[in-house]
Amino acid sequence: MESFTVSALGYGAASLTTLSLFPQALKTVRSGDTSAISLRMYGLFTLGVLAWAVYGLLRADGPVIAANLITLVPASVVLERKLRALLEGRR
Amino acid sequence: MESFTVSALGYGAASLTTLSLFPQALKTVRSGDTSAISLRMYGLFTLGVLAWAVYGLLRADGPVIAANLITLVPASVVLERKLRALLEGRR
């Protein structure tokens, strides 16, 4: 399998998983509904994405840094809205 | 920075992002509530995780294969429940 195809698949996979968080962040901000969203998921996931970004920095790995810093934005938005809802006594 | 610490950080990050999907899948299966969950997120995310697994196979990269095959399970569960809810006319 030529390495170009494999690299393209890798960048494609990275784009899909990175961009996938944006529709959820948009839906959460618009609807304000976080009832079905798991706090533990977004707590663990946001921490994990932050750890991946630091990992990428320590290894000077551009794509890992970029993908995870981008993902950190929508993940933090959803986490913040979920925390806010819980603090306001909503589910 | 010794490479052991960096590797440990990488495996830590992989564990966090991989395991983070399980609390969401559990909450979704238990509550049956998918109203706040974005179909586009889980469609893109599940496709991306599948692409990462194939990428790992093509590069014979064990951790990438393992992390993404594991993540594929809870991601598919949430996607299936969201699709089922939409087909049944629920949000």
Backbone of each chain as ProteinMPNN parsed JSONL, in Angstrom:
{"seq_chain_A": "MESFTVSALGYGAASLTTLSLFPQALKTVRSGDTSAISLRMYGLFTLGVLAWAVYGLLRADGPVIAANLITLVPASVVLERKLRALLEGRR", "coords_chain_A": {"N_chain_A": [[0.885, -1.191, 0.0], [0.827, 2.114, -1.07], [2.645, 4.697, 0.67], [1.567, 7.242, 0.54], [-1.207, 6.915, 0.365], [-1.766, 5.738, 2.793], [-0.978, 7.764, 4.539], [-2.785, 9.729, 3.78], [-5.124, 8.513, 4.622], [-4.67, 8.56, 7.36], [-4.639, 11.352, 7.895], [-7.207, 11.868, 7.093], [-8.677, 10.404, 8.981], [-7.91, 11.759, 11.294], [-8.995, 14.281, 10.774], [-11.741, 13.7, 10.721], [-12.289, 12.765, 13.39], [-11.458, 14.966, 14.817], [-13.035, 17.113, 13.832], [-15.521, 16.179, 14.457], [-16.47, 16.896, 16.956], [-17.443, 19.474, 16.763], [-20.148, 19.754, 15.679], [-21.561, 18.758, 17.91], [-20.918, 20.609, 19.935], [-22.075, 22.895, 18.871], [-24.79, 22.174, 18.786], [-25.267, 21.838, 21.503], [-24.785, 24.415, 22.544], [-26.756, 25.848, 21.187], [-29.171, 24.556, 21.908], [-29.043, 24.37, 24.628], [-29.538, 22.163, 26.047], [-28.368, 19.656, 28.041], [-28.942, 17.291, 29.112], [-28.768, 14.612, 28.25], [-26.128, 14.267, 28.014], [-22.963, 13.003, 29.045], [-21.256, 13.882, 31.911], [-18.957, 12.704, 32.932], [-17.844, 11.585, 30.613], [-17.115, 13.907, 29.1], [-15.415, 15.125, 30.891], [-13.286, 13.274, 31.186], [-12.585, 13.024, 28.483], [-11.849, 15.64, 27.671], [-9.677, 16.097, 29.348], [-8.039, 14.076, 28.386], [-7.589, 14.9, 25.747], [-6.201, 17.217, 26.21], [-3.918, 16.129, 27.38], [-2.953, 14.697, 25.179], [-2.251, 16.87, 23.568], [-0.15, 18.037, 25.025], [1.59, 15.881, 24.956], [2.1, 15.817, 22.213], [3.445, 18.261, 21.992], [5.771, 17.744, 23.517], [6.926, 15.854, 21.904], [7.288, 17.252, 19.681], [5.402, 17.015, 17.609], [3.673, 18.023, 15.063], [1.007, 17.513, 13.733], [-0.327, 16.06, 15.81], [-0.322, 17.933, 17.873], [-1.802, 20.021, 16.674], [-4.312, 18.773, 15.955], [-5.323, 18.091, 18.457], [-5.341, 20.473, 19.943], [-7.228, 21.841, 18.468], [-9.465, 20.166, 18.821], [-9.809, 20.505, 21.52], [-11.206, 22.86, 21.867], [-14.13, 22.653, 21.106], [-14.689, 20.532, 22.829], [-14.22, 21.546, 25.38], [-16.176, 23.498, 25.448], [-18.572, 22.016, 25.501], [-18.169, 20.64, 27.895], [-18.084, 22.761, 29.719], [-20.692, 23.814, 29.459], [-22.166, 21.674, 30.404], [-21.276, 21.472, 33.054], [-22.127, 23.964, 33.963], [-24.876, 23.668, 33.739], [-25.326, 21.694, 35.639], [-24.517, 23.016, 37.962], [-26.465, 24.912, 38.053], [-28.485, 23.427, 38.853], [-29.888, 22.06, 36.937], [-30.311, 19.059, 34.904]], "CA_chain_A": [[0.0, 0.0, 0.0], [1.746, 3.26, -1.074], [2.572, 5.438, 1.936], [0.705, 8.429, 0.38], [-2.598, 6.521, 0.669], [-1.857, 5.511, 4.238], [-0.936, 9.099, 5.176], [-4.07, 10.386, 3.497], [-6.1, 7.875, 5.523], [-4.39, 9.073, 8.704], [-5.117, 12.738, 7.979], [-8.668, 11.8, 6.996], [-9.17, 9.947, 10.286], [-7.687, 12.855, 12.249], [-9.968, 15.35, 10.485], [-13.081, 13.247, 11.135], [-12.451, 12.732, 14.854], [-11.292, 16.34, 15.317], [-14.189, 17.952, 13.458], [-16.798, 15.602, 14.905], [-16.935, 17.544, 18.186], [-18.035, 20.796, 16.515], [-21.623, 19.712, 15.642], [-22.101, 18.586, 19.275], [-20.786, 21.881, 20.661], [-23.078, 23.801, 18.285], [-26.119, 21.716, 19.238], [-25.357, 22.08, 22.948], [-24.894, 25.868, 22.759], [-28.057, 26.311, 20.655], [-30.333, 23.994, 22.609], [-28.882, 24.502, 26.089], [-29.924, 20.863, 26.625], [-27.205, 18.781, 28.265], [-29.425, 16.198, 29.971], [-28.328, 13.28, 27.791], [-24.67, 14.294, 27.869], [-22.272, 12.471, 30.215], [-20.205, 14.736, 32.474], [-17.713, 11.921, 33.028], [-17.232, 11.488, 29.277], [-16.45, 15.145, 28.67], [-14.301, 15.384, 31.808], [-12.177, 12.392, 30.789], [-12.196, 13.295, 27.088], [-11.149, 16.937, 27.611], [-8.378, 15.869, 29.993], [-7.261, 13.239, 27.464], [-7.194, 15.712, 24.593], [-5.151, 18.113, 26.734], [-2.72, 15.294, 27.543], [-2.444, 14.442, 23.817], [-1.61, 18.104, 23.066], [1.151, 18.14, 25.724], [2.385, 14.79, 24.379], [2.529, 16.285, 20.887], [4.453, 19.316, 22.212], [7.016, 17.117, 23.99], [7.517, 15.115, 20.787], [7.325, 18.189, 18.536], [4.627, 16.351, 16.547], [2.728, 19.058, 14.636], [-0.388, 17.072, 13.582], [-0.916, 15.687, 17.109], [-0.574, 19.196, 18.585], [-2.882, 20.75, 15.994], [-5.604, 18.062, 16.049], [-5.843, 18.089, 19.826], [-5.669, 21.853, 20.353], [-8.503, 22.159, 17.805], [-10.525, 19.391, 19.492], [-9.964, 21.03, 22.887], [-12.165, 23.978, 21.886], [-15.527, 22.214, 21.277], [-14.819, 19.635, 23.994], [-14.328, 22.402, 26.576], [-17.481, 24.182, 25.406], [-19.604, 21.069, 25.961], [-17.911, 20.384, 29.323], [-18.47, 23.969, 30.476], [-22.165, 23.9, 29.483], [-22.681, 20.585, 31.271], [-20.973, 21.877, 34.44], [-22.994, 25.097, 34.279], [-26.241, 23.139, 33.922], [-25.362, 20.977, 36.933], [-24.424, 24.034, 39.027], [-27.764, 25.607, 38.114], [-29.493, 22.481, 39.329], [-30.517, 21.33, 35.827], [-29.537, 17.833, 34.619]], "C_chain_A": [[0.915, 1.231, 0.0], [1.528, 4.087, 0.194], [1.706, 6.671, 1.796], [-0.728, 8.08, 0.797], [-2.768, 6.342, 2.166], [-1.843, 6.848, 4.968], [-2.253, 9.819, 4.983], [-5.153, 9.832, 4.408], [-5.916, 8.405, 6.944], [-4.899, 10.493, 8.883], [-6.64, 12.787, 7.897], [-9.272, 11.411, 8.333], [-9.054, 11.068, 11.316], [-8.718, 13.959, 12.038], [-11.352, 14.957, 10.991], [-13.24, 13.323, 12.656], [-12.295, 14.139, 15.44], [-12.544, 17.17, 15.052], [-15.495, 17.452, 14.069], [-17.346, 16.301, 16.148], [-17.688, 18.853, 17.914], [-19.566, 20.748, 16.407], [-22.23, 19.529, 17.036], [-22.032, 19.887, 20.053], [-21.849, 22.867, 20.181], [-24.474, 23.451, 18.811], [-26.315, 22.042, 20.72], [-25.545, 23.556, 23.239], [-26.276, 26.355, 22.325], [-29.22, 25.834, 21.526], [-30.264, 24.228, 24.117], [-29.21, 23.21, 26.81], [-28.669, 19.999, 26.783], [-27.631, 17.517, 29.002], [-28.866, 14.834, 29.561], [-26.81, 13.165, 27.717], [-23.994, 13.856, 29.176], [-21.157, 13.411, 30.665], [-18.873, 13.978, 32.515], [-17.046, 11.789, 31.667], [-16.447, 12.752, 28.97], [-15.328, 15.555, 29.622], [-13.08, 14.582, 31.394], [-11.653, 12.773, 29.41], [-11.389, 14.579, 26.994], [-9.758, 16.823, 28.232], [-7.468, 15.072, 29.056], [-6.736, 14.034, 26.279], [-6.089, 16.695, 24.998], [-3.833, 17.338, 26.867], [-2.108, 14.976, 26.18], [-1.71, 15.676, 23.29], [-0.233, 18.278, 23.711], [2.11, 17.086, 25.183], [2.96, 15.211, 23.024], [3.605, 17.355, 21.001], [5.795, 18.698, 22.583], [7.701, 16.354, 22.863], [7.625, 15.975, 19.525], [6.589, 17.593, 17.333], [3.47, 17.282, 16.154], [1.281, 18.586, 14.547], [-1.062, 16.705, 14.906], [-1.237, 16.948, 17.898], [-1.802, 19.88, 17.988], [-4.237, 20.085, 16.219], [-6.18, 18.199, 17.45], [-6.135, 19.485, 20.361], [-6.999, 22.28, 19.715], [-9.654, 21.455, 18.528], [-10.829, 19.936, 20.877], [-11.044, 22.106, 22.963], [-13.607, 23.471, 22.064], [-15.721, 21.311, 22.491], [-14.994, 20.465, 25.267], [-15.666, 23.124, 26.628], [-18.569, 23.266, 25.963], [-19.428, 20.802, 27.462], [-18.384, 21.557, 30.173], [-19.989, 24.069, 30.578], [-22.757, 22.832, 30.402], [-22.461, 20.958, 32.738], [-21.914, 22.999, 34.87], [-24.412, 24.609, 34.573], [-26.345, 22.456, 35.29], [-25.33, 21.975, 38.092], [-25.741, 24.784, 39.178], [-28.883, 24.64, 38.499], [-30.289, 21.826, 38.219], [-29.716, 20.049, 35.609], [-28.599, 18.055, 33.433]], "O_chain_A": [[1.697, 1.41, 0.934], [0.419, 4.177, 0.721], [1.147, 7.137, 2.789], [-1.381, 8.854, 1.497], [-3.781, 6.742, 2.74], [-2.607, 7.047, 5.912], [-2.775, 10.443, 5.906], [-5.997, 10.576, 4.909], [-6.893, 8.666, 7.646], [-5.518, 10.812, 9.898], [-7.285, 13.621, 8.533], [-10.256, 12.004, 8.775], [-9.969, 11.302, 12.106], [-9.253, 14.508, 13.001], [-12.051, 15.761, 11.607], [-14.219, 13.882, 13.15], [-12.927, 14.468, 16.444], [-13.049, 17.847, 15.947], [-16.46, 18.207, 14.187], [-18.556, 16.301, 16.372], [-18.484, 19.291, 18.745], [-20.236, 21.607, 16.98], [-23.294, 20.079, 17.321], [-22.979, 20.238, 20.757], [-22.448, 23.585, 20.981], [-25.233, 24.327, 19.226], [-27.393, 22.467, 21.136], [-26.364, 23.924, 24.081], [-26.894, 27.173, 23.006], [-30.131, 26.599, 21.84], [-31.289, 24.277, 24.796], [-29.169, 23.153, 28.039], [-28.002, 19.657, 25.807], [-26.784, 16.755, 29.468], [-28.535, 14.008, 30.41], [-26.272, 12.104, 27.399], [-24.39, 14.274, 30.264], [-20.232, 13.701, 29.907], [-17.818, 14.519, 32.186], [-15.822, 11.869, 31.567], [-15.268, 12.693, 28.623], [-14.396, 16.251, 29.22], [-11.981, 15.122, 31.264], [-10.444, 12.838, 29.188], [-10.36, 14.617, 26.32], [-8.787, 17.376, 27.716], [-6.276, 15.358, 28.947], [-5.591, 13.866, 25.859], [-5.168, 16.965, 24.227], [-2.768, 17.841, 26.508], [-0.886, 14.981, 26.034], [-0.671, 15.552, 22.643], [0.735, 18.623, 23.034], [3.293, 17.357, 24.976], [4.135, 14.992, 22.731], [4.558, 17.373, 20.222], [6.831, 19.075, 22.035], [8.924, 16.219, 22.863], [8.0, 15.496, 18.454], [7.069, 17.651, 16.201], [2.434, 17.323, 16.819], [0.406, 19.162, 15.193], [-2.24, 17.006, 15.104], [-2.294, 17.039, 18.523], [-2.722, 20.267, 18.708], [-5.197, 20.742, 16.623], [-7.384, 18.398, 17.614], [-7.067, 19.667, 21.144], [-7.794, 22.987, 20.334], [-10.685, 22.065, 18.813], [-11.96, 19.845, 21.355], [-11.716, 22.253, 23.985], [-14.252, 23.809, 23.056], [-16.784, 21.317, 23.112], [-15.812, 20.133, 26.126], [-16.226, 23.339, 27.703], [-19.382, 23.681, 26.789], [-20.406, 20.744, 28.208], [-19.007, 21.367, 31.217], [-20.522, 24.371, 31.645], [-23.743, 23.081, 31.095], [-23.353, 20.779, 33.567], [-22.434, 22.996, 35.986], [-25.062, 25.063, 35.515], [-27.332, 22.625, 36.005], [-26.035, 21.799, 39.086], [-26.096, 25.233, 40.268], [-30.063, 24.988, 38.474], [-31.257, 21.114, 38.49], [-28.577, 19.945, 36.066], [-27.869, 17.143, 33.045]]}, "seq_chain_B": "MESFTVSALGYGAASLTTLSLFPQALKTVRSGDTSAISLRMYGLFTLGVLAWAVYGLLRADGPVIAANLITLVPASVVLERKLRALLEGRR", "coords_chain_B": {"N_chain_B": [[13.524, 15.631, 28.523], [12.798, 12.52, 29.851], [12.224, 9.64, 27.748], [10.56, 7.686, 28.749], [8.726, 9.005, 30.405], [7.403, 10.58, 28.575], [6.28, 8.598, 26.922], [4.627, 7.393, 28.793], [2.861, 9.47, 29.237], [1.657, 9.575, 26.734], [0.36, 7.055, 26.593], [-1.315, 7.424, 28.734], [-2.905, 9.551, 27.832], [-4.108, 8.28, 25.646], [-5.56, 6.29, 26.969], [-7.369, 7.845, 28.468], [-8.913, 9.219, 26.454], [-9.903, 7.041, 25.079], [-11.326, 5.539, 27.016], [-13.184, 7.39, 27.765], [-15.534, 7.368, 26.306], [-17.105, 5.339, 27.301], [-18.621, 5.94, 29.731], [-20.544, 7.64, 28.548], [-21.855, 5.951, 26.728], [-22.986, 4.131, 28.517], [-24.694, 5.807, 30.017], [-26.435, 6.603, 27.999], [-27.607, 4.173, 27.171], [-28.85, 3.4, 29.547], [-30.573, 5.592, 30.138], [-31.923, 6.037, 27.819], [-32.251, 8.419, 26.669], [-31.564, 10.528, 24.071], [-31.709, 13.033, 23.228], [-30.1, 15.338, 23.519], [-27.873, 14.664, 22.21], [-25.627, 14.766, 19.465], [-26.257, 13.673, 16.266], [-24.647, 14.031, 14.021], [-22.148, 14.354, 15.193], [-21.618, 11.784, 16.302], [-21.782, 10.234, 14.032], [-19.666, 11.194, 12.392], [-17.562, 10.852, 14.193], [-17.526, 8.079, 14.75], [-17.0, 7.043, 12.23], [-14.492, 8.201, 11.87], [-13.003, 6.961, 13.905], [-13.07, 4.354, 13.027], [-11.628, 4.667, 10.671], [-9.153, 5.37, 11.784], [-8.54, 2.909, 12.975], [-8.198, 1.229, 10.75], [-6.075, 2.572, 9.598], [-4.154, 2.105, 11.562], [-3.927, -0.664, 11.292], [-2.843, -0.856, 8.7], [-0.399, 0.254, 9.177], [0.577, -1.427, 10.968], [0.415, -0.743, 13.678], [0.158, -1.319, 16.858], [-0.918, -0.02, 19.368], [-2.512, 2.056, 18.229], [-4.351, 0.565, 16.737], [-5.564, -0.951, 18.799], [-6.566, 1.035, 20.628], [-8.461, 2.327, 19.036], [-10.179, 0.303, 18.108], [-11.279, -0.41, 20.524], [-12.535, 1.99, 21.27], [-14.404, 2.117, 19.28], [-16.507, 0.507, 20.034], [-18.202, 1.678, 22.259], [-18.779, 4.06, 20.911], [-20.221, 3.239, 18.66], [-22.435, 2.171, 19.907], [-23.702, 4.426, 21.016], [-24.23, 5.841, 18.669], [-25.958, 4.049, 17.359], [-28.149, 4.02, 19.146], [-28.97, 6.659, 18.935], [-29.703, 6.821, 16.228], [-31.755, 4.923, 16.237], [-33.579, 6.199, 17.906], [-34.235, 8.416, 16.355], [-35.402, 7.145, 14.144], [-37.614, 6.147, 15.371], [-39.033, 8.353, 15.646], [-38.492, 9.895, 17.822], [-36.569, 12.573, 19.41]], "CA_chain_B": [[12.411, 14.892, 29.155], [13.068, 11.12, 29.481], [11.203, 9.139, 26.818], [9.558, 6.899, 29.492], [7.671, 9.922, 30.872], [6.622, 10.984, 27.399], [5.46, 7.445, 26.524], [3.577, 7.216, 29.806], [1.866, 10.518, 28.962], [0.937, 9.152, 25.525], [-0.56, 5.964, 26.941], [-2.322, 8.026, 29.617], [-3.822, 10.305, 26.976], [-4.873, 7.298, 24.857], [-6.525, 5.634, 27.871], [-8.431, 8.8, 28.815], [-9.827, 9.478, 25.33], [-10.554, 5.766, 24.734], [-12.286, 5.154, 28.063], [-14.172, 8.45, 28.032], [-16.799, 7.087, 25.613], [-17.895, 4.304, 27.981], [-19.687, 6.525, 30.566], [-21.628, 8.159, 27.704], [-22.64, 4.82, 26.206], [-23.742, 3.589, 29.66], [-25.762, 6.77, 30.333], [-27.394, 6.578, 26.89], [-28.344, 2.897, 27.216], [-29.706, 3.401, 30.762], [-31.625, 6.613, 30.147], [-32.654, 6.03, 26.548], [-32.379, 9.821, 26.25], [-30.487, 10.926, 23.134], [-32.138, 14.315, 22.652], [-29.026, 16.352, 23.486], [-26.716, 14.083, 21.531], [-25.557, 15.143, 18.055], [-26.101, 12.554, 15.318], [-23.494, 14.294, 13.145], [-20.912, 14.071, 15.935], [-21.338, 10.35, 16.43], [-21.553, 9.694, 12.686], [-18.291, 11.549, 11.997], [-16.599, 10.287, 15.158], [-17.44, 6.62, 14.569], [-16.299, 6.853, 10.949], [-13.09, 8.563, 12.102], [-12.372, 5.924, 14.729], [-12.921, 3.206, 12.109], [-10.505, 5.007, 9.775], [-7.93, 5.251, 12.594], [-8.235, 1.479, 13.182], [-7.66, 0.729, 9.472], [-4.754, 3.21, 9.492], [-3.269, 1.365, 12.464], [-3.691, -1.985, 10.688], [-1.938, -0.693, 7.545], [0.939, 0.589, 9.685], [0.903, -2.433, 11.998], [0.664, 0.033, 14.898], [-0.682, -1.969, 17.871], [-1.709, 0.88, 20.218], [-3.526, 2.761, 17.434], [-5.399, -0.432, 16.438], [-6.265, -1.317, 20.038], [-7.326, 2.174, 21.178], [-9.607, 2.681, 18.195], [-11.165, -0.79, 18.11], [-11.987, -0.322, 21.809], [-13.411, 3.168, 21.215], [-15.467, 1.85, 18.297], [-17.652, -0.181, 20.677], [-19.17, 2.619, 22.841], [-19.19, 5.064, 19.907], [-21.274, 2.625, 17.825], [-23.635, 2.012, 20.74], [-24.386, 5.732, 21.093], [-24.725, 6.145, 17.314], [-27.105, 3.164, 17.087], [-29.295, 4.482, 19.952], [-29.427, 7.949, 18.373], [-30.4, 6.494, 14.962], [-32.999, 4.237, 16.573], [-34.503, 7.217, 18.444], [-34.722, 9.23, 15.223], [-36.29, 6.305, 13.326], [-38.878, 5.988, 16.114], [-39.695, 9.656, 15.71], [-38.081, 10.663, 19.017], [-35.396, 13.413, 19.067]], "C_chain_B": [[12.62, 13.42, 28.804], [11.903, 10.565, 28.655], [10.171, 8.309, 27.558], [8.394, 7.797, 29.914], [6.778, 10.314, 29.704], [5.741, 9.82, 26.949], [4.315, 7.242, 27.495], [2.464, 8.236, 29.583], [1.019, 10.116, 27.752], [-0.06, 8.055, 25.831], [-1.669, 6.473, 27.867], [-3.373, 8.755, 28.802], [-4.719, 9.345, 26.192], [-5.929, 6.636, 25.731], [-7.688, 6.57, 28.17], [-9.425, 8.972, 27.662], [-10.559, 8.189, 24.931], [-11.646, 5.438, 25.745], [-13.414, 6.178, 28.217], [-15.527, 8.146, 27.394], [-17.696, 6.124, 26.41], [-18.966, 4.904, 28.917], [-20.843, 7.078, 29.733], [-22.494, 7.016, 27.175], [-23.524, 4.247, 27.309], [-24.935, 4.493, 29.961], [-26.846, 6.707, 29.257], [-28.242, 5.322, 26.922], [-29.314, 2.903, 28.399], [-30.874, 4.368, 30.627], [-32.502, 6.544, 28.896], [-32.818, 7.429, 25.981], [-31.213, 10.166, 25.32], [-30.742, 12.331, 22.609], [-30.998, 15.318, 22.532], [-27.818, 15.883, 22.699], [-26.777, 14.375, 20.029], [-25.313, 13.913, 17.178], [-24.854, 12.766, 14.456], [-22.193, 14.015, 13.887], [-20.616, 12.583, 15.907], [-21.178, 9.669, 15.077], [-20.119, 9.936, 12.262], [-17.271, 10.842, 12.888], [-16.417, 8.784, 14.941], [-16.709, 6.282, 13.275], [-14.807, 7.139, 11.121], [-12.345, 7.502, 12.892], [-12.129, 4.657, 13.902], [-11.73, 3.45, 11.183], [-9.175, 4.914, 10.527], [-7.547, 3.779, 12.768], [-7.624, 0.883, 11.912], [-6.251, 1.283, 9.263], [-3.733, 2.454, 10.35], [-2.919, -0.005, 11.914], [-2.662, -1.862, 9.566], [-0.522, -0.382, 8.004], [1.394, -0.406, 10.754], [1.242, -1.749, 13.317], [-0.311, -0.442, 15.987], [-1.54, -1.015, 18.685], [-2.805, 1.615, 19.448], [-4.68, 1.806, 17.101], [-6.235, -0.671, 17.686], [-7.157, -0.174, 20.524], [-8.588, 2.423, 20.36], [-10.628, 1.567, 18.069], [-11.966, -0.773, 19.414], [-12.983, 0.831, 21.768], [-14.605, 2.938, 20.296], [-16.719, 1.26, 18.955], [-18.63, 0.839, 21.285], [-19.653, 3.665, 21.829], [-20.324, 4.51, 19.039], [-22.566, 2.448, 18.605], [-24.419, 3.323, 20.778], [-24.987, 6.092, 19.732], [-25.981, 5.33, 17.013], [-28.331, 3.647, 17.86], [-29.846, 5.796, 19.401], [-30.215, 7.685, 17.082], [-31.748, 5.848, 15.257], [-34.042, 5.244, 17.069], [-35.086, 8.045, 17.293], [-35.696, 8.433, 14.363], [-37.64, 6.122, 14.023], [-39.574, 7.338, 16.313], [-39.413, 10.424, 16.99], [-36.903, 11.536, 18.601], [-34.123, 12.761, 19.564]], "O_chain_B": [[12.627, 13.066, 27.625], [10.752, 10.964, 28.835], [9.032, 8.203, 27.104], [7.23, 7.414, 29.801], [5.555, 10.372, 29.83], [4.572, 10.028, 26.625], [3.185, 6.96, 27.097], [1.282, 7.922, 29.717], [-0.198, 10.299, 27.754], [-1.204, 8.112, 25.38], [-2.81, 6.015, 27.797], [-4.572, 8.608, 29.038], [-5.926, 9.557, 26.083], [-7.063, 6.439, 25.295], [-8.848, 6.159, 28.135], [-10.635, 8.882, 27.865], [-11.708, 8.242, 24.495], [-12.766, 5.098, 25.364], [-14.478, 5.856, 28.744], [-16.557, 8.611, 27.881], [-18.911, 6.101, 26.21], [-20.105, 4.436, 28.91], [-21.998, 7.001, 30.153], [-23.721, 7.107, 27.178], [-24.683, 3.914, 27.063], [-26.054, 4.012, 30.14], [-28.037, 6.752, 29.567], [-29.455, 5.383, 26.723], [-30.458, 2.468, 28.272], [-32.013, 4.033, 30.95], [-33.667, 6.94, 28.915], [-33.446, 7.613, 24.939], [-30.047, 10.109, 25.709], [-30.086, 12.779, 21.669], [-30.931, 16.066, 21.557], [-26.848, 16.624, 22.539], [-27.829, 14.25, 19.402], [-24.312, 13.212, 17.324], [-24.102, 11.829, 14.188], [-21.24, 13.503, 13.299], [-19.519, 12.162, 15.542], [-20.513, 8.637, 14.978], [-19.428, 9.016, 11.825], [-16.265, 10.312, 12.416], [-15.294, 8.28, 14.948], [-15.901, 5.354, 13.229], [-13.963, 6.418, 10.589], [-11.196, 7.181, 12.588], [-11.113, 3.98, 14.063], [-10.924, 2.55, 10.943], [-8.184, 4.436, 9.977], [-6.366, 3.436, 12.715], [-6.655, 0.127, 11.98], [-5.351, 0.573, 8.815], [-2.607, 2.2, 9.924], [-1.785, -0.467, 12.038], [-1.725, -2.657, 9.483], [0.445, -0.707, 7.314], [2.452, -0.246, 11.362], [2.209, -2.106, 13.99], [-1.463, -0.012, 16.025], [-2.762, -1.161, 18.707], [-3.912, 1.781, 19.961], [-5.847, 2.191, 17.174], [-7.463, -0.604, 17.642], [-8.341, -0.37, 20.798], [-9.653, 2.695, 20.914], [-11.822, 1.839, 17.936], [-13.159, -1.074, 19.428], [-14.134, 0.68, 22.178], [-15.681, 3.497, 20.508], [-17.839, 1.482, 18.496], [-19.79, 0.871, 20.872], [-20.802, 4.102, 21.887], [-21.274, 5.226, 18.72], [-23.658, 2.559, 18.047], [-25.636, 3.336, 20.599], [-26.112, 6.584, 19.653], [-26.954, 5.858, 16.475], [-29.432, 3.685, 17.31], [-31.058, 6.013, 19.404], [-31.28, 8.268, 16.877], [-32.754, 6.169, 14.625], [-35.219, 5.167, 16.715], [-36.282, 8.335, 17.267], [-36.702, 8.973, 13.901], [-38.672, 5.964, 13.37], [-40.559, 7.449, 17.042], [-40.01, 11.473, 17.234], [-36.291, 11.288, 17.562], [-33.036, 13.307, 19.375]]}, "name": "protein", "num_of_chains": 2, "seq": "MESFTVSALGYGAASLTTLSLFPQALKTVRSGDTSAISLRMYGLFTLGVLAWAVYGLLRADGPVIAANLITLVPASVVLERKLRALLEGRRMESFTVSALGYGAASLTTLSLFPQALKTVRSGDTSAISLRMYGLFTLGVLAWAVYGLLRADGPVIAANLITLVPASVVLERKLRALLEGRR"}
